Every structure is written in C-alpha cells, then in structure tokens.
Amino acid sequence: MFSVLSRGALRNASFTFAEQLRSAIDRFIEAYNQQATPFEWTKREVGPRRPNKYAYLRK
C-alpha cells in the first residue's frame, strides 16, 4: 500500500508542515477508498536452496 500512496500522493510533492503532509495523505486515502478493491496476494512456489558453489572458499 505504501507504494500506491507514494506514487499517488507523495511523489514530486513538497510539504512545509507536517499538517500539509497529513492532509495530502488523508485526501489520497479518501479518494482511493472510493474505488479500492482488495489486493490479491500471491506467492510463487519456492524450491529448495541451491548449495553455494563458493562455500569451499570459506576455510
């Protein structure tokens, strides 16, 4: 979610006061929530780790 926020509200923005930043974040969240859909989290299959071919150098 932070990447969505940074691209939508914070990129190329300059804030003098913390209140300005908070206001920009609140406006973004309000607009984003109007059209938001749940994220579909996926995880790729992870296989066994391959042995380190340089392990023999650590003697």
PDB file with SEQRES, HELIX, SHEET and CRYST1 records, atoms N, CA, C and O in Angstrom:
SEQRES   1 A   59  MET PHE SER VAL LEU SER ARG GLY ALA LEU ARG ASN ALA          
SEQRES   2 A   59  SER PHE THR PHE ALA GLU GLN LEU ARG SER ALA ILE ASP          
SEQRES   3 A   59  ARG PHE ILE GLU ALA TYR ASN GLN GLN ALA THR PRO PHE          
SEQRES   4 A   59  GLU TRP THR LYS ARG GLU VAL GLY PRO ARG ARG PRO ASN          
SEQRES   5 A   59  LYS TYR ALA TYR LEU ARG LYS                                  
HELIX    1 AA1 PHE A    2  LEU A    5  1                                   4    
HELIX    2 AA2 SER A    6  LEU A   10  3                                   5    
HELIX    3 AA3 ALA A   18  GLN A   35  1                                  18    
HELIX    4 AA4 ALA A   55  LEU A   57  5                                   3    
CRYST1    1.000    1.000    1.000  90.00  90.00  90.00 P 1           1          
ATOM      1  N   MET A   1       0.818  -1.187   0.000  1.00  0.00           N  
ATOM      2  CA  MET A   1       0.000   0.000   0.000  1.00  0.00           C  
ATOM      3  C   MET A   1       0.867   1.258   0.000  1.00  0.00           C  
ATOM      4  O   MET A   1       0.477   2.285  -0.555  1.00  0.00           O  
ATOM      5  N   PHE A   2       2.041   1.175   0.623  1.00  0.00           N  
ATOM      6  CA  PHE A   2       2.876   2.370   0.662  1.00  0.00           C  
ATOM      7  C   PHE A   2       3.309   2.799  -0.732  1.00  0.00           C  
ATOM      8  O   PHE A   2       3.398   3.996  -1.004  1.00  0.00           O  
ATOM      9  N   SER A   3       3.580   1.847  -1.620  1.00  0.00           N  
ATOM     10  CA  SER A   3       3.993   2.231  -2.969  1.00  0.00           C  
ATOM     11  C   SER A   3       2.857   2.933  -3.701  1.00  0.00           C  
ATOM     12  O   SER A   3       3.099   3.863  -4.471  1.00  0.00           O  
ATOM     13  N   VAL A   4       1.627   2.501  -3.472  1.00  0.00           N  
ATOM     14  CA  VAL A   4       0.468   3.158  -4.088  1.00  0.00           C  
ATOM     15  C   VAL A   4       0.355   4.576  -3.545  1.00  0.00           C  
ATOM     16  O   VAL A   4       0.122   5.518  -4.303  1.00  0.00           O  
ATOM     17  N   LEU A   5       0.518   4.727  -2.246  1.00  0.00           N  
ATOM     18  CA  LEU A   5       0.456   6.049  -1.624  1.00  0.00           C  
ATOM     19  C   LEU A   5       1.564   6.955  -2.134  1.00  0.00           C  
ATOM     20  O   LEU A   5       1.316   8.116  -2.459  1.00  0.00           O  
ATOM     21  N   SER A   6       2.776   6.440  -2.207  1.00  0.00           N  
ATOM     22  CA  SER A   6       3.893   7.286  -2.635  1.00  0.00           C  
ATOM     23  C   SER A   6       3.752   7.711  -4.088  1.00  0.00           C  
ATOM     24  O   SER A   6       4.090   8.842  -4.439  1.00  0.00           O  
ATOM     25  N   ARG A   7       3.253   6.813  -4.942  1.00  0.00           N  
ATOM     26  CA  ARG A   7       3.048   7.191  -6.343  1.00  0.00           C  
ATOM     27  C   ARG A   7       1.881   8.142  -6.504  1.00  0.00           C  
ATOM     28  O   ARG A   7       1.911   9.019  -7.367  1.00  0.00           O  
ATOM     29  N   GLY A   8       0.854   7.980  -5.688  1.00  0.00           N  
ATOM     30  CA  GLY A   8      -0.356   8.769  -5.861  1.00  0.00           C  
ATOM     31  C   GLY A   8      -0.368  10.104  -5.159  1.00  0.00           C  
ATOM     32  O   GLY A   8      -1.003  11.043  -5.639  1.00  0.00           O  
ATOM     33  N   ALA A   9       0.318  10.217  -4.033  1.00  0.00           N  
ATOM     34  CA  ALA A   9       0.202  11.443  -3.252  1.00  0.00           C  
ATOM     35  C   ALA A   9       1.529  12.098  -2.903  1.00  0.00           C  
ATOM     36  O   ALA A   9       1.571  13.305  -2.667  1.00  0.00           O  
ATOM     37  N   LEU A  10       2.594  11.346  -2.864  1.00  0.00           N  
ATOM     38  CA  LEU A  10       3.824  11.895  -2.318  1.00  0.00           C  
ATOM     39  C   LEU A  10       4.914  12.179  -3.341  1.00  0.00           C  
ATOM     40  O   LEU A  10       5.786  13.010  -3.088  1.00  0.00           O  
ATOM     41  N   ARG A  11       4.887  11.511  -4.488  1.00  0.00           N  
ATOM     42  CA  ARG A  11       5.940  11.703  -5.475  1.00  0.00           C  
ATOM     43  C   ARG A  11       5.933  13.142  -5.994  1.00  0.00           C  
ATOM     44  O   ARG A  11       4.886  13.683  -6.349  1.00  0.00           O  
ATOM     45  N   ASN A  12       7.084  13.733  -6.031  1.00  0.00           N  
ATOM     46  CA  ASN A  12       7.296  15.106  -6.511  1.00  0.00           C  
ATOM     47  C   ASN A  12       6.538  16.140  -5.696  1.00  0.00           C  
ATOM     48  O   ASN A  12       6.310  17.249  -6.179  1.00  0.00           O  
ATOM     49  N   ALA A  13       6.144  15.811  -4.481  1.00  0.00           N  
ATOM     50  CA  ALA A  13       5.449  16.759  -3.617  1.00  0.00           C  
ATOM     51  C   ALA A  13       6.433  17.344  -2.616  1.00  0.00           C  
ATOM     52  O   ALA A  13       7.427  16.716  -2.252  1.00  0.00           O  
ATOM     53  N   SER A  14       6.135  18.542  -2.188  1.00  0.00           N  
ATOM     54  CA  SER A  14       6.965  19.205  -1.192  1.00  0.00           C  
ATOM     55  C   SER A  14       6.040  19.762  -0.118  1.00  0.00           C  
ATOM     56  O   SER A  14       5.073  20.463  -0.418  1.00  0.00           O  
ATOM     57  N   PHE A  15       6.343  19.446   1.124  1.00  0.00           N  
ATOM     58  CA  PHE A  15       5.499  19.875   2.226  1.00  0.00           C  
ATOM     59  C   PHE A  15       6.332  20.670   3.216  1.00  0.00           C  
ATOM     60  O   PHE A  15       7.417  20.247   3.616  1.00  0.00           O  
ATOM     61  N   THR A  16       5.810  21.830   3.607  1.00  0.00           N  
ATOM     62  CA  THR A  16       6.496  22.685   4.561  1.00  0.00           C  
ATOM     63  C   THR A  16       6.172  22.261   5.988  1.00  0.00           C  
ATOM     64  O   THR A  16       7.021  22.338   6.877  1.00  0.00           O  
ATOM     65  N   PHE A  17       4.947  21.818   6.197  1.00  0.00           N  
ATOM     66  CA  PHE A  17       4.489  21.455   7.532  1.00  0.00           C  
ATOM     67  C   PHE A  17       3.962  20.031   7.531  1.00  0.00           C  
ATOM     68  O   PHE A  17       3.483  19.534   6.512  1.00  0.00           O  
ATOM     69  N   ALA A  18       4.054  19.387   8.673  1.00  0.00           N  
ATOM     70  CA  ALA A  18       3.546  18.023   8.822  1.00  0.00           C  
ATOM     71  C   ALA A  18       2.043  17.971   8.553  1.00  0.00           C  
ATOM     72  O   ALA A  18       1.537  16.967   8.054  1.00  0.00           O  
ATOM     73  N   GLU A  19       1.336  19.038   8.879  1.00  0.00           N  
ATOM     74  CA  GLU A  19      -0.109  19.080   8.636  1.00  0.00           C  
ATOM     75  C   GLU A  19      -0.421  19.002   7.142  1.00  0.00           C  
ATOM     76  O   GLU A  19      -1.421  18.400   6.750  1.00  0.00           O  
ATOM     77  N   GLN A  20       0.417  19.598   6.317  1.00  0.00           N  
ATOM     78  CA  GLN A  20       0.222  19.534   4.864  1.00  0.00           C  
ATOM     79  C   GLN A  20       0.396  18.100   4.372  1.00  0.00           C  
ATOM     80  O   GLN A  20      -0.382  17.624   3.546  1.00  0.00           O  
ATOM     81  N   LEU A  21       1.399  17.425   4.873  1.00  0.00           N  
ATOM     82  CA  LEU A  21       1.632  16.031   4.513  1.00  0.00           C  
ATOM     83  C   LEU A  21       0.445  15.191   4.945  1.00  0.00           C  
ATOM     84  O   LEU A  21      -0.077  14.400   4.160  1.00  0.00           O  
ATOM     85  N   ARG A  22       0.020  15.356   6.177  1.00  0.00           N  
ATOM     86  CA  ARG A  22      -1.118  14.589   6.701  1.00  0.00           C  
ATOM     87  C   ARG A  22      -2.371  14.847   5.869  1.00  0.00           C  
ATOM     88  O   ARG A  22      -3.124  13.919   5.575  1.00  0.00           O  
ATOM     89  N   SER A  23      -2.593  16.081   5.497  1.00  0.00           N  
ATOM     90  CA  SER A  23      -3.761  16.437   4.692  1.00  0.00           C  
ATOM     91  C   SER A  23      -3.700  15.778   3.315  1.00  0.00           C  
ATOM     92  O   SER A  23      -4.713  15.282   2.821  1.00  0.00           O  
ATOM     93  N   ALA A  24      -2.523  15.769   2.695  1.00  0.00           N  
ATOM     94  CA  ALA A  24      -2.366  15.138   1.382  1.00  0.00           C  
ATOM     95  C   ALA A  24      -2.619  13.632   1.478  1.00  0.00           C  
ATOM     96  O   ALA A  24      -3.259  13.051   0.601  1.00  0.00           O  
ATOM     97  N   ILE A  25      -2.118  13.005   2.540  1.00  0.00           N  
ATOM     98  CA  ILE A  25      -2.341  11.565   2.731  1.00  0.00           C  
ATOM     99  C   ILE A  25      -3.819  11.290   2.955  1.00  0.00           C  
ATOM    100  O   ILE A  25      -4.372  10.359   2.370  1.00  0.00           O  
ATOM    101  N   ASP A  26      -4.469  12.097   3.802  1.00  0.00           N  
ATOM    102  CA  ASP A  26      -5.896  11.901   4.067  1.00  0.00           C  
ATOM    103  C   ASP A  26      -6.735  12.067   2.805  1.00  0.00           C  
ATOM    104  O   ASP A  26      -7.658  11.287   2.570  1.00  0.00           O  
ATOM    105  N   ARG A  27      -6.427  13.074   1.991  1.00  0.00           N  
ATOM    106  CA  ARG A  27      -7.168  13.269   0.725  1.00  0.00           C  
ATOM    107  C   ARG A  27      -6.968  12.083  -0.206  1.00  0.00           C  
ATOM    108  O   ARG A  27      -7.911  11.625  -0.851  1.00  0.00           O  
ATOM    109  N   PHE A  28      -5.721  11.582  -0.273  1.00  0.00           N  
ATOM    110  CA  PHE A  28      -5.446  10.436  -1.134  1.00  0.00           C  
ATOM    111  C   PHE A  28      -6.232   9.216  -0.666  1.00  0.00           C  
ATOM    112  O   PHE A  28      -6.852   8.528  -1.476  1.00  0.00           O  
ATOM    113  N   ILE A  29      -6.209   8.947   0.628  1.00  0.00           N  
ATOM    114  CA  ILE A  29      -6.913   7.783   1.163  1.00  0.00           C  
ATOM    115  C   ILE A  29      -8.408   7.885   0.902  1.00  0.00           C  
ATOM    116  O   ILE A  29      -9.043   6.899   0.529  1.00  0.00           O  
ATOM    117  N   GLU A  30      -8.967   9.062   1.096  1.00  0.00           N  
ATOM    118  CA  GLU A  30     -10.401   9.251   0.856  1.00  0.00           C  
ATOM    119  C   GLU A  30     -10.749   8.987  -0.607  1.00  0.00           C  
ATOM    120  O   GLU A  30     -11.745   8.323  -0.897  1.00  0.00           O  
ATOM    121  N   ALA A  31      -9.946   9.496  -1.518  1.00  0.00           N  
ATOM    122  CA  ALA A  31     -10.201   9.270  -2.955  1.00  0.00           C  
ATOM    123  C   ALA A  31      -9.932   7.816  -3.338  1.00  0.00           C  
ATOM    124  O   ALA A  31     -10.683   7.233  -4.119  1.00  0.00           O  
ATOM    125  N   TYR A  32      -8.870   7.229  -2.794  1.00  0.00           N  
ATOM    126  CA  TYR A  32      -8.507   5.854  -3.138  1.00  0.00           C  
ATOM    127  C   TYR A  32      -9.563   4.870  -2.655  1.00  0.00           C  
ATOM    128  O   TYR A  32      -9.893   3.916  -3.360  1.00  0.00           O  
ATOM    129  N   ASN A  33     -10.092   5.095  -1.461  1.00  0.00           N  
ATOM    130  CA  ASN A  33     -11.077   4.178  -0.896  1.00  0.00           C  
ATOM    131  C   ASN A  33     -12.386   4.145  -1.682  1.00  0.00           C  
ATOM    132  O   ASN A  33     -13.144   3.181  -1.569  1.00  0.00           O  
ATOM    133  N   GLN A  34     -12.659   5.164  -2.463  1.00  0.00           N  
ATOM    134  CA  GLN A  34     -13.875   5.195  -3.289  1.00  0.00           C  
ATOM    135  C   GLN A  34     -13.845   4.100  -4.359  1.00  0.00           C  
ATOM    136  O   GLN A  34     -14.891   3.572  -4.736  1.00  0.00           O  
ATOM    137  N   GLN A  35     -12.663   3.762  -4.841  1.00  0.00           N  
ATOM    138  CA  GLN A  35     -12.542   2.793  -5.927  1.00  0.00           C  
ATOM    139  C   GLN A  35     -11.674   1.587  -5.573  1.00  0.00           C  
ATOM    140  O   GLN A  35     -11.367   0.769  -6.441  1.00  0.00           O  
ATOM    141  N   ALA A  36     -11.284   1.474  -4.329  1.00  0.00           N  
ATOM    142  CA  ALA A  36     -10.358   0.415  -3.913  1.00  0.00           C  
ATOM    143  C   ALA A  36     -10.991  -0.970  -4.001  1.00  0.00           C  
ATOM    144  O   ALA A  36     -12.181  -1.158  -3.749  1.00  0.00           O  
ATOM    145  N   THR A  37     -10.157  -1.917  -4.365  1.00  0.00           N  
ATOM    146  CA  THR A  37     -10.534  -3.324  -4.343  1.00  0.00           C  
ATOM    147  C   THR A  37      -9.465  -4.052  -3.543  1.00  0.00           C  
ATOM    148  O   THR A  37      -8.329  -3.583  -3.467  1.00  0.00           O  
ATOM    149  N   PRO A  38      -9.805  -5.187  -2.945  1.00  0.00           N  
ATOM    150  CA  PRO A  38      -8.808  -5.906  -2.145  1.00  0.00           C  
ATOM    151  C   PRO A  38      -7.631  -6.374  -3.004  1.00  0.00           C  
ATOM    152  O   PRO A  38      -7.796  -6.757  -4.162  1.00  0.00           O  
ATOM    153  N   PHE A  39      -6.453  -6.332  -2.411  1.00  0.00           N  
ATOM    154  CA  PHE A  39      -5.280  -6.893  -3.072  1.00  0.00           C  
ATOM    155  C   PHE A  39      -5.403  -8.405  -3.079  1.00  0.00           C  
ATOM    156  O   PHE A  39      -5.901  -9.000  -2.123  1.00  0.00           O  
ATOM    157  N   GLU A  40      -4.957  -9.016  -4.140  1.00  0.00           N  
ATOM    158  CA  GLU A  40      -4.895 -10.466  -4.174  1.00  0.00           C  
ATOM    159  C   GLU A  40      -3.438 -10.850  -4.033  1.00  0.00           C  
ATOM    160  O   GLU A  40      -2.662 -10.745  -4.983  1.00  0.00           O  
ATOM    161  N   TRP A  41      -3.070 -11.298  -2.838  1.00  0.00           N  
ATOM    162  CA  TRP A  41      -1.700 -11.659  -2.556  1.00  0.00           C  
ATOM    163  C   TRP A  41      -1.400 -13.022  -3.133  1.00  0.00           C  
ATOM    164  O   TRP A  41      -2.174 -13.964  -2.962  1.00  0.00           O  
ATOM    165  N   THR A  42      -0.291 -13.123  -3.807  1.00  0.00           N  
ATOM    166  CA  THR A  42       0.135 -14.402  -4.379  1.00  0.00           C  
ATOM    167  C   THR A  42       1.566 -14.680  -3.934  1.00  0.00           C  
ATOM    168  O   THR A  42       2.339 -13.766  -3.645  1.00  0.00           O  
ATOM    169  N   LYS A  43       1.885 -15.931  -3.888  1.00  0.00           N  
ATOM    170  CA  LYS A  43       3.236 -16.332  -3.531  1.00  0.00           C  
ATOM    171  C   LYS A  43       3.676 -17.387  -4.531  1.00  0.00           C  
ATOM    172  O   LYS A  43       2.978 -18.373  -4.765  1.00  0.00           O  
ATOM    173  N   ARG A  44       4.827 -17.165  -5.108  1.00  0.00           N  
ATOM    174  CA  ARG A  44       5.326 -18.162  -6.048  1.00  0.00           C  
ATOM    175  C   ARG A  44       5.874 -19.348  -5.269  1.00  0.00           C  
ATOM    176  O   ARG A  44       6.255 -19.222  -4.105  1.00  0.00           O  
ATOM    177  N   GLU A  45       5.908 -20.469  -5.909  1.00  0.00           N  
ATOM    178  CA  GLU A  45       6.431 -21.677  -5.270  1.00  0.00           C  
ATOM    179  C   GLU A  45       7.936 -21.531  -5.068  1.00  0.00           C  
ATOM    180  O   GLU A  45       8.658 -21.141  -5.985  1.00  0.00           O  
ATOM    181  N   VAL A  46       8.389 -21.837  -3.897  1.00  0.00           N  
ATOM    182  CA  VAL A  46       9.812 -21.719  -3.570  1.00  0.00           C  
ATOM    183  C   VAL A  46      10.387 -23.118  -3.456  1.00  0.00           C  
ATOM    184  O   VAL A  46       9.888 -23.950  -2.699  1.00  0.00           O  
ATOM    185  N   GLY A  47      11.437 -23.366  -4.214  1.00  0.00           N  
ATOM    186  CA  GLY A  47      12.078 -24.676  -4.198  1.00  0.00           C  
ATOM    187  C   GLY A  47      13.191 -24.729  -3.176  1.00  0.00           C  
ATOM    188  O   GLY A  47      13.442 -23.751  -2.471  1.00  0.00           O  
ATOM    189  N   PRO A  48      13.859 -25.864  -3.090  1.00  0.00           N  
ATOM    190  CA  PRO A  48      14.971 -25.986  -2.139  1.00  0.00           C  
ATOM    191  C   PRO A  48      16.125 -25.073  -2.542  1.00  0.00           C  
ATOM    192  O   PRO A  48      16.313 -24.769  -3.720  1.00  0.00           O  
ATOM    193  N   ARG A  49      16.879 -24.650  -1.561  1.00  0.00           N  
ATOM    194  CA  ARG A  49      18.021 -23.769  -1.826  1.00  0.00           C  
ATOM    195  C   ARG A  49      19.125 -24.531  -2.527  1.00  0.00           C  
ATOM    196  O   ARG A  49      19.412 -25.686  -2.212  1.00  0.00           O  
ATOM    197  N   ARG A  50      19.731 -23.864  -3.477  1.00  0.00           N  
ATOM    198  CA  ARG A  50      20.874 -24.460  -4.155  1.00  0.00           C  
ATOM    199  C   ARG A  50      22.106 -24.286  -3.290  1.00  0.00           C  
ATOM    200  O   ARG A  50      22.241 -23.267  -2.613  1.00  0.00           O  
ATOM    201  N   PRO A  51      22.998 -25.246  -3.298  1.00  0.00           N  
ATOM    202  CA  PRO A  51      24.216 -25.092  -2.490  1.00  0.00           C  
ATOM    203  C   PRO A  51      25.069 -23.947  -3.037  1.00  0.00           C  
ATOM    204  O   PRO A  51      25.084 -23.676  -4.238  1.00  0.00           O  
ATOM    205  N   ASN A  52      25.757 -23.302  -2.145  1.00  0.00           N  
ATOM    206  CA  ASN A  52      26.630 -22.192  -2.513  1.00  0.00           C  
ATOM    207  C   ASN A  52      27.878 -22.766  -3.168  1.00  0.00           C  
ATOM    208  O   ASN A  52      28.638 -23.493  -2.530  1.00  0.00           O  
ATOM    209  N   LYS A  53      28.090 -22.443  -4.433  1.00  0.00           N  
ATOM    210  CA  LYS A  53      29.229 -23.026  -5.144  1.00  0.00           C  
ATOM    211  C   LYS A  53      30.560 -22.445  -4.685  1.00  0.00           C  
ATOM    212  O   LYS A  53      31.614 -22.961  -5.054  1.00  0.00           O  
ATOM    213  N   TYR A  54      30.531 -21.377  -3.883  1.00  0.00           N  
ATOM    214  CA  TYR A  54      31.767 -20.793  -3.374  1.00  0.00           C  
ATOM    215  C   TYR A  54      32.005 -21.126  -1.908  1.00  0.00           C  
ATOM    216  O   TYR A  54      32.897 -20.548  -1.287  1.00  0.00           O  
ATOM    217  N   ALA A  55      31.234 -22.038  -1.346  1.00  0.00           N  
ATOM    218  CA  ALA A  55      31.366 -22.381   0.068  1.00  0.00           C  
ATOM    219  C   ALA A  55      32.748 -22.942   0.390  1.00  0.00           C  
ATOM    220  O   ALA A  55      33.250 -22.750   1.497  1.00  0.00           O  
ATOM    221  N   TYR A  56      33.358 -23.627  -0.556  1.00  0.00           N  
ATOM    222  CA  TYR A  56      34.670 -24.234  -0.295  1.00  0.00           C  
ATOM    223  C   TYR A  56      35.744 -23.151  -0.092  1.00  0.00           C  
ATOM    224  O   TYR A  56      36.814 -23.463   0.431  1.00  0.00           O  
ATOM    225  N   LEU A  57      35.502 -21.917  -0.479  1.00  0.00           N  
ATOM    226  CA  LEU A  57      36.496 -20.862  -0.309  1.00  0.00           C  
ATOM    227  C   LEU A  57      36.556 -20.360   1.134  1.00  0.00           C  
ATOM    228  O   LEU A  57      37.520 -19.695   1.513  1.00  0.00           O  
ATOM    229  N   ARG A  58      35.549 -20.667   1.935  1.00  0.00           N  
ATOM    230  CA  ARG A  58      35.471 -20.175   3.312  1.00  0.00           C  
ATOM    231  C   ARG A  58      36.126 -21.158   4.274  1.00  0.00           C  
ATOM    232  O   ARG A  58      35.452 -21.633   5.188  1.00  0.00           O  
ATOM    233  N   LYS A  59      37.361 -21.475   4.121  1.00  0.00           N  
ATOM    234  CA  LYS A  59      38.025 -22.411   5.033  1.00  0.00           C  
ATOM    235  C   LYS A  59      38.901 -21.709   6.002  1.00  0.00           C  
ATOM    236  O   LYS A  59      39.533 -22.352   6.840  1.00  0.00           O  
TER     237      LYS A  59                                                      
END                                                                             
